[in-house]
Amino acid sequence: VSAVEMWSSTTGRNFHVTTSVTVSDENLDGVPAATVDLVTMLPDGTMVDVSEVTGADGTATFILKSKQTGSYVASVTDVTHLSYSYDPSNNVETGEALEVP
């Protein structure tokens, strides 16, 4: 995992909390078709587990709709791919936090 980014937007009374995870190989090239497992802790302590597959650029995008304000914390828990082995010790980062007003 070479990058984890979070941001939010508002639609009506809902927040859309977006997490982008980029999976790269040892040459820092994006890895397409990798399954990324992500757990996000909501402000009330609820944990949401989701999986997404990376696109051609190696990025998986997760969108969570919520009405809660406060701190969201997203953490990558696993990455799987048919041709690559995942070694968490090579991660540049594994998570991100975002404060939603």
N, C-alpha and C positions, 0 to 999 in steps of 0.2 A: 504494500500500500504506500503510494508515494504522496498522496494528498487527501485530506478530508476537509471539506468546506461546508459551512452552514449559513443559511440566511432565511429570512421570513418575509412574507407579504400578507396583506390583509384583503379578504374578500367578504364584504358585509361584516358579520360579527365573528367570522372565523379567521384564524391564522393558518397560513400554509407554511409549515416549517420544512424547508428543503435541505437535504444533505446530499452532497456530491462526493463520491469516493472514486479516486483514480488508482487503478492497479497497473503497475509497470513491471517490466522485466529487469534483469540486471543491467541492460543498456539504456534504461529509462524510457523504453518504447512502451506505449499503452498495450495492454493485453485484452483483446476482445474475447467475448464469450466466457468470461470468468464469472462465477456466481459469488456474490458478496453477501455475507450475512451481517446484519446490522441490528443492534439493540439500542433503542432510544428510551431514556428515562424522562418522563414528563414531569412538569412542576409538582404534581400531586404524588409523585413516587411510582406511578404506574410504569411498567416496562412494556415496550412494544418491540417484538421481534419480527423482522421482515428480511426478505431476500430479493435481490435484483441481479440481473445479468448485465455485464458491461457491454457497451456498444463498441463500434469500430475503433474509437479513440481510447478505449480502456476505462471509460467512466461509467459508473452506475449512479443513477439519480433516484433518490427516495423522497417522496412528498407525503407529509403527515398533516392531516387537517385536525385542528383543535381549537377550542375556545379558551384554553388556559393561558394565563400570563405567568411569567416567571422563567426559570432556568430549564432548558432542554439540554440533555447530554447524550450525544451519539457515540457509540463505540463499535468498531468492526470486531466481530467475534470469530470470523472464519472467511477464507477465500478458497474456492475449489475450481479446478480447471483440468480438462482432459490431458493436456500436454505439459503442464507446469506443476511443480510442487510448491506449496505455500510454506514459507518459513517466516513466522512472525518476527523473528529477531532482525530481519532485513527491512522492516517497516520504517519509513521516515516518520510517520505518525499513524495513530490508530483511532483517534477520536477527536471530538470537537465539542465545545459548549457554546450555547447561544442564549442570551437573555432576551425574552420577548416582552415588550412593555405592556 
